[in-house]
Amino acid sequence: MTTMTPAQVLTVAAIGGAAGVLAATALVLLAAALYRAIEHLPEWWQRRKERRAGHAARREFDRITALYDLPAHDPRNPR
């Protein structure tokens, strides 16, 4: 069995310490990104619901215009 010299021990410790610092930094950045995503989730969800409601209203408008043979132009939302 071979033994490590003090320089080798210090080198391994330095590499391990640097790897630990990088891992800790990555975890902090990941946690910050996750926090921001969760913080903005209610706003995103509200925008999504409004967008879906707008699409549903447009589909309903198209259905009614087709049903009653009306012109397919909505002055409030022209295509």
C-alpha positions, 0 to 999 in steps of 0.5 A: 500500500502506498501512502500519500505525500502531504502535497497530494493530501492538500491537492485532494482536499483543495479539489474536494473543497472546490467541488463542494463550493461549486455544488453548493453554489449550484444548489443555491442558484437552483433554489433561487430559480425554483423560488422565483418560478413558484412566486410567479406561478399564480400570475402565470396561472391567471394569465393562462385562465384568461387566455383559455377564456379568450379562446373559448369566447372566440370559439363560441363567437365562431359557432354562433356566426356559423349557426346563424349565417352571420358575417364572420367579422368581430369589430372588437377583435378583427382577424 
